[in-house]
């Protein structure tokens, strides 16, 4: 019985990156969609639109990552949401920096630049949320 429980627990941990990519991918698609709508329909500057979209999507990402990816049962949402936004805020700064480089300095279309930056920030967000936000404290 102990072996089955250990295997199940290990299997769950091994699938975290896959679940993270699934939730992150859904959030990324929603983020890109909002970014496009903000820039093209509402005429919001691409860096402002990136920030607004990010804040909206981060709330959804928190609950998806907490419950689906890391299967975290901690009930102190205030603490975890603060940590999640701190990690995500660092990711936003990285994202905004690369968006500026790709779009303003290199002339890349903002949607393509946003997709590139998502891959750059992916590793930071996963590791930081695993260890800091949803890890054992």
C-alpha positions in Angstrom: 0.0 0.0 0.0 2.8 2.4 0.9 4.4 1.8 -2.5 1.2 2.6 -4.4 0.8 5.8 -2.4 4.5 6.7 -3.1 4.1 6.0 -6.8 0.9 8.0 -7.0 2.5 11.0 -5.2 5.6 10.8 -7.4 3.5 10.5 -10.5 1.6 13.6 -9.5 4.8 15.5 -9.0 6.2 14.3 -12.3 3.1 15.6 -14.2 3.3 19.1 -12.6 5.2 20.6 -15.6 2.7 19.2 -18.0 -0.2 20.5 -16.0 1.6 23.9 -15.7 2.0 24.1 -19.4 -1.7 23.2 -20.0 -3.0 25.9 -17.6 -0.2 28.3 -18.7 -1.1 27.7 -22.3 -4.7 28.4 -21.8 -3.9 31.6 -19.9 -1.4 32.5 -22.7 -4.0 32.2 -25.4 -6.4 34.3 -23.4 -3.7 36.9 -22.7 -2.8 37.1 -26.4 -6.4 37.5 -27.3 -6.9 40.3 -24.8 -3.7 42.0 -25.9 -4.9 41.9 -29.5 -8.3 43.3 -28.6 -6.9 46.1 -26.3 -4.4 47.2 -29.0 -6.5 46.8 -32.1 -10.0 47.6 -30.9 -9.4 49.9 -28.0 -6.2 51.5 -29.3 -4.3 51.0 -26.1 -0.4 51.3 -26.3 1.1 47.8 -26.5 3.0 48.0 -23.2 -0.1 49.3 -21.3 -2.2 46.6 -23.0 0.3 43.9 -22.0 0.1 45.0 -18.3 -3.7 45.2 -18.2 -4.1 41.8 -19.9 -1.5 40.3 -17.6 -3.3 41.5 -14.4 -6.6 40.1 -15.6 -5.2 36.7 -16.7 -3.0 36.3 -13.6 -6.1 35.9 -11.4 -7.3 33.0 -13.5 -3.8 31.6 -13.6 -3.6 31.6 -9.8 -6.6 29.4 -9.3 -5.7 27.1 -12.2 -2.1 26.6 -11.0 -3.1 26.3 -7.3 -5.8 23.7 -7.8 -4.9 21.9 -11.0 -1.2 22.1 -11.4 0.2 22.0 -7.8 -2.9 20.6 -6.2 -2.3 22.9 -3.3 -4.9 22.7 -0.4 -3.6 25.7 1.6 -6.6 27.9 2.5 -4.6 31.1 3.1 -5.4 32.7 -0.3 -4.3 36.1 0.8 -0.8 35.0 1.4 -0.6 32.8 -1.6 -2.2 35.3 -3.9 0.3 37.9 -2.7 3.2 35.5 -3.4 1.7 34.5 -6.8 1.4 38.2 -7.8 4.9 38.9 -6.6 6.3 36.0 -8.7 4.0 37.0 -11.6 5.0 40.7 -11.2 8.6 39.8 -11.6 7.6 37.8 -14.7 5.7 40.9 -16.0 8.8 43.0 -15.6 10.8 40.5 -17.5 8.0 40.3 -20.1 7.7 44.1 -20.5 11.5 44.4 -20.9 11.6 41.8 -23.6 8.5 43.3 -25.2 10.2 46.7 -25.4 13.4 45.1 -26.8 11.5 43.1 -29.4 9.0 45.7 -30.5 10.5 49.1 -30.0 14.2 48.2 -30.6 14.0 45.3 -33.1 10.7 46.1 -34.8 9.0 42.7 -34.1 5.2 42.6 -34.4 3.9 42.9 -30.8 1.9 39.5 -31.0 5.0 37.6 -32.1 7.1 39.4 -29.4 4.5 38.5 -26.8 4.7 34.8 -27.8 8.5 34.8 -27.5 8.5 36.5 -24.1 6.0 33.9 -22.8 8.5 31.2 -23.4 11.2 33.2 -21.7 9.1 33.8 -18.6 7.7 30.3 -18.5 10.6 28.7 -16.7 10.9 31.5 -14.1 7.1 31.4 -13.3 7.0 27.6 -13.0 10.0 27.2 -10.7 9.2 30.3 -8.5 5.6 29.2 -8.1 6.5 25.6 -7.3 9.1 26.7 -4.7 7.8 30.0 -3.4 4.0 30.2 -3.8 2.8 26.7 -3.6 5.8 25.0 -1.9 5.8 23.8 1.7 6.4 26.7 4.1 
